């Protein structure tokens, strides 16, 4: 499977393109400083830090507390498990909202604004 295909599949789990690229790079290369990732992927610091923050919020990367900070990716298998679980939970929430919306729709009466 090509790198491009892996990135597209990860995007399907809810990551933006840059987030997927950053995650894959860290997962393949190991712990790195932000400047190393930015240079390798030709990203601006702003775009990189935005992606790093999103990935940390999703739980697929971590940052150590030392200076300079090194960012690490969780294993690919664990990241996939985490992203799949998040998507399942999101689908459940959407289904619950759908049922509630359909119920409201069925009980609604049309009112003319006259």
C-alpha positions in Angstrom: 0.0 0.0 0.0 1.4 3.4 -0.9 2.0 6.3 1.5 -0.6 8.3 -0.3 -3.3 5.6 0.2 -2.5 5.4 3.9 -2.8 9.1 4.3 -6.1 9.2 2.4 -7.5 6.3 4.6 -6.4 8.2 7.8 -8.1 11.3 6.5 -11.3 9.2 6.2 -11.1 8.7 10.0 -11.4 12.4 10.5 -7.9 13.9 10.3 -7.1 16.8 8.0 -4.5 16.2 5.3 -1.7 17.9 7.1 -2.6 16.2 10.4 -2.4 12.8 8.6 0.9 13.7 7.1 2.4 14.8 10.4 1.1 11.8 12.2 2.5 9.4 9.6 5.9 11.1 9.6 6.2 11.0 13.4 5.0 7.4 13.4 7.6 6.4 10.9 10.5 8.5 12.1 10.1 8.4 15.9 10.2 11.3 18.4 11.2 14.6 16.7 11.3 18.3 17.4 8.7 20.5 15.7 11.4 22.2 13.5 12.5 18.8 12.2 8.9 17.9 11.2 8.3 21.3 9.7 11.5 21.2 7.6 10.9 17.6 6.4 7.2 18.2 5.4 7.8 21.8 4.2 5.2 23.3 6.6 5.0 26.7 8.1 5.4 26.7 11.9 1.9 28.0 12.3 0.4 25.2 10.2 2.5 22.6 11.9 1.7 23.7 15.5 -2.0 23.8 14.6 -1.8 20.2 13.4 0.3 19.1 16.4 -2.3 20.6 18.7 -5.2 18.8 16.9 -3.3 15.5 17.0 -2.6 15.9 20.7 -6.2 16.6 21.3 -7.2 13.5 19.5 -4.7 11.5 21.5 -2.6 10.1 18.7 0.6 12.1 19.5 2.2 13.2 22.7 4.8 15.9 23.6 7.4 15.5 26.3 7.8 18.2 29.0 11.5 18.9 28.2 12.9 21.7 26.2 13.3 21.4 23.3 10.0 19.5 23.1 9.9 16.2 21.2 6.7 15.0 19.7 5.9 11.2 19.5 3.2 9.3 17.7 1.4 6.4 19.2 1.7 3.1 17.3 -0.1 3.0 14.0 -2.3 0.1 15.3 -3.3 2.0 18.5 -4.0 5.2 16.5 -6.3 3.3 14.2 -8.1 1.7 17.1 -8.5 5.1 18.7 -9.7 6.8 15.5 -12.1 3.9 14.8 -13.6 4.1 18.3 -14.0 7.9 18.0 -15.8 7.4 14.7 -18.1 4.8 16.1 -19.0 7.1 19.0 -19.7 9.9 16.5 -21.9 7.7 14.4 -23.9 6.7 17.5 -24.4 10.3 18.4 -25.5 11.1 14.9 -27.9 8.2 14.9 -29.4 9.4 18.2 -29.8 12.9 16.9 -31.4 11.6 13.7 -34.0 9.6 15.7 -34.8 12.7 17.8 -35.0 14.9 14.7 -37.2 12.5 12.9 -39.5 12.2 15.9 -39.8 16.0 16.1 -40.4 16.2 12.4 -43.2 13.7 12.5 -45.0 15.6 15.4 -44.5 19.1 13.8 -47.4 20.9 12.4 -47.0 23.4 9.6 -47.7 27.0 10.6 -48.3 29.7 8.1 -46.8 33.1 9.0 -49.7 35.4 8.3 
